[in-house]
Amino acid sequence: MKILITGANGQLGQEFQKLFEKENIEYIPTDHNELDITNLKKIREFVKDKKITHIINCAAYNLVDKAEEDWKTAYNVNGLAVRNLSIVANEINAEIIHYSTDYVFDGKKTKPYTIYDTPNPLNKYGESKVLGERFIQDIANKYYLIRVSWVFGIGNNNFAKKVIQWSKQNEILKIADDEISAPTYAVDLAYATYKLIKEKAYGLYHITNGKASRYEWAEYILKQINWNGRLERASKDDFNLPAKRPGYSVLDNNGLKETINHEMPEWQNATDRFLKELKETGEI
């Protein structure tokens, strides 16, 4: 194995680097400064003679609200770049791993979304991710397309870190209880992906740590860090954000255990390990 990681400085990219160090797997980490994945020619030049066997695309434009205006950038990074990487993966006979999102769905269901459900995004960010899904499925010969939601890890900012930050600055916090999805711990996501790669089980997957509302997750985090403030329930509409968000976008992991005999830990367990990591790095 020789793995090209795009978006290697993000929270998932960082976890892959740690995992591959531990497994003694050769990898090439890149970010947008080293490799512009929206430029097909540059990708072709970059991979030349490097004998890459896998491309893991951790790069993404994930500014959900900004994408409403800046939709061309979102389409380019989340859509056209995936097309480019898929083309190059075929040319060098490499496997490609790409991540999509629960925001490809409209949230009208009351049961978790399965890999059978048809995307119907509510916002430009979701549209850009659907575009990437279409390109990889139409073009790539050997692909793993993995939908995730509410990814959190040590590397970058995320909802869990924001809750901790807000708790330091406020005595009252209002969190939406009508936005329901599933937290996904970057450590667990990287490990499950690695198991899929080893199994050579190409296709579409949902990988998350299980159902929670924003409120439930925040409540759990605040309890674990012994916050003494007051947490209040709010509606997602109270925050008047530019992009519409699905109210219910829980992803069903069905197909994962059946393929690699691996079940993702529950989000409470994942959150505990994440908070322990934060303590060890001195962030809390």
N, C-alpha and C positions, 0 to 999 in steps of 0.2 A: 504493500500500500504506500502511495505517496499522495497526500491530500492537499489540495488547494482550498484554503478557507478565505472567503470574501467576507468583509465586515468583521474581521477578526478581533477588533477592539471592543465590539459590543458585548453585552452580557452573555449571550450564547456562544459567540466566538471565543471569548475568554475561557469558558468552561470546556470547549473542545480542545483548546490548547493544553489545559491542565490534564485532561483525560488522555490525550495522545502522548504527552510527556510520560505519564504513568505507564501507558501501554507500550511505550517505546516505538511509536509509529511516526514515520517521517511526515512532516507537514510544512506547508508554506503559508504563513499568515499574511494577509494583505488588507489594507483599508483603501478608501477611495483616493488617497494621495498616491498610493503605489500602483493601483489598478483601477482604471475607470471602466466599470462593467457596462456602462451605457454606450461604450465605443467597441464595436465588434472587432475592428482591425487591431485595436490595442490588446484585446484579450488574446487574439490569435498570436500576436507577437510575444506576449508574455509567456504563454504555455509552451512555445516552441522548444523542442528538445529537452523538456523538463520531465518527461515520462510520468505525467500526472495520471493517477488511476481513479481519483474521486474529486469532485468539486462540491464543496459544502457552501451553499450560499446563505450566509447569515446577514448579508447586507439588506437593508430595507429603508424605505422612507415611511416613517410611522408617526408623523405629525398629523394626527387625524383632523384637527380643526383647520390647520394651515392648508391642508390638501384641498379644501373647498375652493380656495383661490388659486393655489399653486399646483393645480391638478396635472399640468404637463410634467412637472418634475416627478410627481408621484407616479404617473403613468410610465415615465422613462425608467425610473429606478425599480419599481415593483412589477413592471410589465415588460418593456423592451429589453431591459438588462437580462431578464430571465430567458427571453428568446435568444439573446446573444450567447449566454452561457450554455443553453441547450444545444445550440448549433455547434459550438466549439467542443462540448462534451462528446457529441456524435463524431466529430472529425478526429478526435484523439482516442476514441473508444473508451471514454471514461464514464463512470456513473455520476449522476448529479442528484444532489439533495437540496430541496428548496422548502421554505416555510411560508405557509399562508396563515389565515386568521379566521376567527369566528365572525369577524365583521363582513364576511362575504354573505352572511345570512341576514334576513330582515327582522328576526326576533318575533315573528308572529306565532311560532309554535309554542306549545306549553310542555313539550317533552324534548329531551336532548336531541340535537341534530346528529344524524348519522352520515357516513360517507356516501349514502345513497341520495341524500337530500340535495335539491337543486339550489345553487346560490342565487340570491336576489338582494344585492347590497343596497343600503340606504344612503351611503355617502361616497364621495369621490375616492377616499382612501380604500374603501371596500371594492369599488370598481377597479382600482389599480391592481389590487391583489387578485381579483377574478381574472384580469387580463394576464397576469403572470401564470395563474393556474392553467389557463387555456393554452398559452404558449408551451409550457413544459409538457403538457399532456399531448399536444399535437405534434411536437417536434422531437423531444428527447426519446432515445431508444431505451435507455436504462435509467429510470428516475424513481425517486422517493419524494412524494409531495405530502408534506405534513402540516396539517392545520393545528394551530395552537391558540391560546388565549391568555391574556393577563400574565405575560412572561415576567418573572422577577428573578434577580440574581445579584451577586455582589457588584458586577461590572458597571452598570449604568443606573440612571435614575429610573424609578418604576413606582407603581402605586404604593407598594409596601413601604418603600423608603420615604415617599411623600407623606404618608400617614405619620411616620415617626417624626419627620421634620415639622409637620403641622402641630403635632402634640407638644413640641418644645416651644412653640410660639403662641399657642392658644389654650384657653381654659375650656372653651366650648368648640366642639367640632360637629359639623353637619355632613353626613355621608348618605348618598343615595341607597335606599333599600329596594328600589325597583329596577336596578341594573344587575342582572343575574347571569353569571358566566362561570368560568373555572380558572383559578390560578394555575400557573404552570412554572415550576421551579426549573431554572436553566440547567442545574446540575442533573436533575432527573431526565430532562428532555435530551440532553447530550448523550446520556447513558443509553436511553431507549433507542435513540437514533443509531448509535454505534451497534447495538444488538441487531437492528434491522439490516444494517450494512453487512454485518458478518453473515447474516442469514441469506443475503442476496434476494430479499423479498421485496421486489419493486412494487410500486403502486401508491395508492392514496391512503393516508392514515389520519386519525385524530389522536393527539397525545396531550392530555392535561392531567392535573392532579385532583380533579373532581369539583362538583358544583358548590358555589357560594355566591352570596350577594356582596356588593361592595361593602355594605354595612356590616354584614357578618364577619367578613375578612378583617375589616378595620377594627371591629370590636375585639376580635381574637388577638390581633397584634397589640392593641393598647393594653389589654389585660396582661399579656405576657411581659410587657415592659413596665408594668405597674404605674400606668398613667392615672393621675388623680382627677382629671378633668371630667367634663360631661359630654357624652356622645349623644347626638340627636339624629333621628331619622329624617331624611329629606327625599325629595323626588329628583330624578335626573333632570327633569324639565326646569327645576328651580335654578339651575346653574346657567341656563340660557346660552349654551355653547353653539358655535356656528354649524357644526356637523351633527346630523341626527345619529343617534346610536340605538342599536337593537336593545329592547328591554330584557329579552331572554335569548341568550346565545350560548347555552351550555353545549359543549361538544361531547358526543358519546364515543368512548375509546374502543367500541366494539371492532374487532379485527386485529387489535394489537396483541392481546394475550393469546388469541388463537394462532397467531403467526410466530411469535417469539417466546411464548410461555412466560410473559413478564407483565406484571400488573404495576401500574404507577401508584406510589404511596399517596395517601390522602393529603389534601392541602394543609391540614393542621400539622401533620408530621413534617411536611416540606417547609412550612413556615417556621416551625421550631428549629429546624436545621439551619435555615437562612438566618434567623435571629442569633443563633449561636455563632455563625460565621461573622456576622456584624460585630458581635461582642469581641470576638478574637482579633478583629482588625481595628478595634477601638472606635468603630462608628457609632456605637451606642454604649 
